Protein backbone atom coordinates (compact mmCIF):
# COMPACT_ATOMS: atom_id res chain seq x y z
CA UNK A 1 0.00 0.00 0.00
CA UNK A 2 1.49 3.33 -1.00
CA UNK A 3 1.34 6.35 1.27
CA UNK A 4 1.01 9.81 -0.25
CA UNK A 5 2.71 12.78 1.35
CA UNK A 6 1.81 16.38 0.51
CA UNK A 7 4.80 18.68 0.06
CA UNK A 8 3.83 22.32 -0.23
CA UNK A 9 5.20 25.87 -0.12
CA UNK A 10 7.63 25.17 -2.94
CA UNK A 11 9.09 28.17 -4.75
CA UNK A 12 8.23 28.74 -8.41
CA UNK A 13 11.65 28.06 -9.90
CA UNK A 14 12.71 25.17 -7.70
CA UNK A 15 14.61 22.23 -9.11
CA UNK A 16 12.72 18.95 -8.53
CA UNK A 17 16.02 17.05 -8.62
CA UNK A 18 17.24 18.98 -5.55
CA UNK A 19 14.11 18.05 -3.60
CA UNK A 20 14.37 14.49 -4.89
CA UNK A 21 17.94 14.24 -3.57
CA UNK A 22 16.76 15.46 -0.14
CA UNK A 23 14.01 12.84 -0.17
CA UNK A 24 16.43 10.12 -1.27
CA UNK A 25 18.70 11.01 1.69
CA UNK A 26 15.86 9.91 3.95
CA UNK A 27 14.95 6.78 1.96
CA UNK A 28 15.52 5.39 -1.53
CA UNK A 29 11.94 4.17 -1.92
CA UNK A 30 10.44 7.66 -2.16
CA UNK A 31 9.15 9.12 -5.42
CA UNK A 32 8.21 12.81 -5.83
CA UNK A 33 5.96 14.31 -8.48
CA UNK A 34 5.30 18.07 -8.62
CA UNK A 35 1.84 19.30 -9.64
CA UNK A 36 2.25 21.35 -12.83
CA UNK A 37 0.15 24.17 -14.26
CA UNK A 38 -1.63 23.04 -17.43
CA UNK A 39 -0.77 26.16 -19.43
CA UNK A 40 2.71 27.15 -18.27
CA UNK A 41 3.95 23.65 -17.34
CA UNK A 42 5.55 25.14 -14.19
CA UNK A 43 5.11 23.81 -10.68
CA UNK A 44 2.05 25.17 -8.90
CA UNK A 45 3.91 25.28 -5.57
CA UNK A 46 3.21 21.81 -4.30
CA UNK A 47 3.58 18.15 -5.14
CA UNK A 48 3.20 14.65 -3.76
CA UNK A 49 5.73 12.09 -2.61
CA UNK A 50 4.84 8.43 -2.36
CA UNK A 51 6.41 5.69 -0.31
CA UNK A 52 5.46 2.13 0.56
CA UNK A 53 6.59 2.28 4.17
CA UNK A 54 4.72 4.14 6.94
CA UNK A 55 7.95 4.60 8.89
CA UNK A 56 9.52 6.39 5.90
CA UNK A 57 6.46 8.62 5.59
CA UNK A 58 6.64 9.62 9.25
CA UNK A 59 10.40 10.14 8.99
CA UNK A 60 10.00 12.43 5.95
CA UNK A 61 7.32 14.48 7.68
CA UNK A 62 9.45 14.76 10.80
CA UNK A 63 12.63 15.80 8.97
CA UNK A 64 11.25 17.98 6.18
CA UNK A 65 8.28 19.80 7.69
CA UNK A 66 9.46 23.37 8.29
CA UNK A 67 12.80 22.78 6.53
CA UNK A 68 14.21 25.83 4.72
CA UNK A 69 14.28 25.02 0.99
CA UNK A 70 15.09 27.67 -1.65
CA UNK A 71 14.06 30.52 0.63
CA UNK A 72 10.80 29.12 1.98
CA UNK A 73 9.84 26.67 4.70
CA UNK A 74 8.39 23.43 3.39
CA UNK A 75 4.99 22.21 4.51
CA UNK A 76 5.04 18.41 4.67
CA UNK A 77 2.13 16.30 5.87
CA UNK A 78 0.18 13.16 5.04
CA UNK A 79 -2.07 13.67 2.05
CA UNK A 80 -5.80 13.49 2.67
CA UNK A 81 -7.47 10.74 0.73
CA UNK A 82 -9.96 11.67 -1.96
CA UNK A 83 -13.48 10.41 -1.67
CA UNK A 84 -13.56 7.29 -3.82
CA UNK A 85 -17.15 7.77 -4.96
CA UNK A 86 -17.76 9.56 -8.21
CA UNK A 87 -18.68 13.22 -7.67
CA UNK A 88 -21.21 13.17 -10.47
CA UNK A 89 -23.22 10.50 -8.72
CA UNK A 90 -23.16 12.44 -5.47
CA UNK A 91 -24.40 15.62 -7.09
CA UNK A 92 -27.14 13.80 -8.94
CA UNK A 93 -26.34 14.28 -12.60
CA UNK A 94 -27.67 10.84 -13.45
CA UNK A 95 -30.73 11.10 -11.24
CA UNK A 96 -33.64 13.18 -12.38
CA UNK A 97 -34.69 15.49 -9.61
CA UNK A 98 -37.69 17.71 -9.69
CA UNK A 99 -36.69 21.30 -9.53
CA UNK A 100 -38.12 23.38 -6.80
CA UNK A 101 -40.80 25.43 -8.41
CA UNK A 102 -40.61 29.11 -7.78
CA UNK A 103 -42.35 32.03 -9.35
CA UNK A 104 -39.53 34.10 -10.71
CA UNK A 105 -40.30 37.34 -12.45
CA UNK A 106 -38.03 37.76 -15.43
CA UNK A 107 -39.59 40.89 -16.95
CA UNK A 108 -41.60 43.29 -14.90
CA UNK A 109 -44.91 44.50 -16.22
CA UNK A 110 -45.24 47.13 -13.54
CA UNK A 111 -44.00 50.61 -14.41
CA UNK A 112 -40.65 51.63 -13.02
CA UNK A 113 -41.31 53.89 -10.06
CA UNK A 114 -37.71 54.93 -9.72
CA UNK A 115 -36.42 58.35 -10.72
CA UNK A 116 -35.42 58.77 -14.37
CA UNK A 117 -31.86 58.11 -15.42
CA UNK A 118 -29.84 61.21 -14.45
CA UNK A 119 -27.94 61.06 -17.74
CA UNK A 120 -31.17 61.91 -19.58
CA UNK A 121 -32.67 64.34 -17.06
CA UNK A 122 -31.71 67.40 -19.12
CA UNK A 123 -33.18 65.94 -22.29
CA UNK A 124 -36.38 64.96 -20.49
CA UNK A 125 -36.91 68.47 -19.14
CA UNK A 126 -36.45 69.93 -22.65
CA UNK A 127 -38.98 67.45 -24.03
CA UNK A 128 -41.49 68.32 -21.30
CA UNK A 129 -41.10 72.04 -22.12
CA UNK A 130 -41.64 71.38 -25.83
CA UNK A 131 -44.79 69.37 -25.10
CA UNK A 132 -46.14 72.00 -22.71
CA UNK A 133 -45.56 74.83 -25.24
CA UNK A 134 -47.06 72.91 -28.13
CA UNK A 135 -50.39 74.28 -29.31
CA UNK A 136 -53.22 71.90 -29.95
CA UNK A 137 -55.36 72.49 -33.07
CA UNK A 138 -58.83 73.80 -32.29
N, C-alpha and C positions, 0 to 999 in steps of 0.2 A: 504494500500500500504506500503510495507516494504522499508526502506531506508538502503542502505549498506554503511558502513563506513570502509575505509581502515585504518588499524593500522600497521605501519611498523617500522623498525629499532629495532626489538625485538632481544634480545640476544639468542644465541643457546640453552642454558640450562634453559630458563625461565620456570616458573611454570604457566600454563594457569589459574589455580585456583586463583593465586594472581591477575592476570590481570582481571579476571572475578569479583573478589571482588571489585576492583577499579571501574569497570564499573557499578556494582550493587549499589555502593555508589551514583552514579549519578542518576540511574533509574533502577527499577526492570525489566523493559520490554526489556532489552538489552541482546542479545545472541552473544557470541564470538566463532568463529571457526578459529583455526590456520590452515595455509596451510602447509601440511606435505610433505616431500620428499618421493617419491615412494619407494626408496630402503632402506633408513635408518629409515624411519618413524619418523624423527625429524622435528621440525619446520624449515621452510625455511627462517624465519626472518620476516614474516609478516602474517597477517590474516585479517578476516573481521568480523565486528560486525554488527548486524542488529537490527533495532528498527522500530516500527510502527509510531512513532511520530517525526515530523520534529523538534520540539523544543528540544526533547531529543538528536537528532543527532547534532544539533548546540551546545547544552550544552556540549556534550562529546568532540566535536572538540575544543571548547573554553577551556575546563578544562585540556584535556589530551595532546593536541599538544604541544610538547616541554617539557613535563613532564619527569623528571629523573626516569627511571625504570630499575632496575638491571644494573646500570652503563652506560646506553645509553639514549639519549633523544628520546622519541617516536615521530613518524611522524603520525599524525592523520588528515585525510581529507575525504571528500565525495568520494566514489568510482565512477569511471567513468563507465558508462553503456556500456556493450558490444553491438556491432552491432547485431541486432536480425536476420538479414538475414544469411543464411547458407554460409559459406566461400567457400564451393565447388562450389556453383552456381555462386558466384562472380568471381571466377578464371576461370571457364568455363570447368570444368571437364565433365559435361554432354553435353556440346555443342561441336560439331565438328568444329574446326577451321582449316583453311588451314595454314600450316606452311609456313613461309616466306622461299622461295627457295633461297638458296645461294650455290655457288660453293665452297665447302670446299675441300681442298686437304688433304687427309688422309695420303697417302704415296707419297713421291716425287719421280718422275722418273729422275729428273735432278741429275747429280753427285754433290756430296758434295764438295763445293769449299773451305771449311774451312781447316785449317791446320790439319794434322793428330793428333790423340790422343797422348799427350806427354808421356803417360805411355808406349806406344809402339814405341816411336821414336828410341830408341836404337836398337830394334829388326828390325825395318824397314831399318835402315842404314846397318846393317849386311846383310840383305837379298839383298839389292841393290848391295853391294860389291860382294856377291856370284854370282849374276846374271851377273855382269860386268866382272868378272874373268872367267866365264864359257866359255869353248871353244865350238864352233859350229862345227859339223862334216862337212867335205868338200865334 
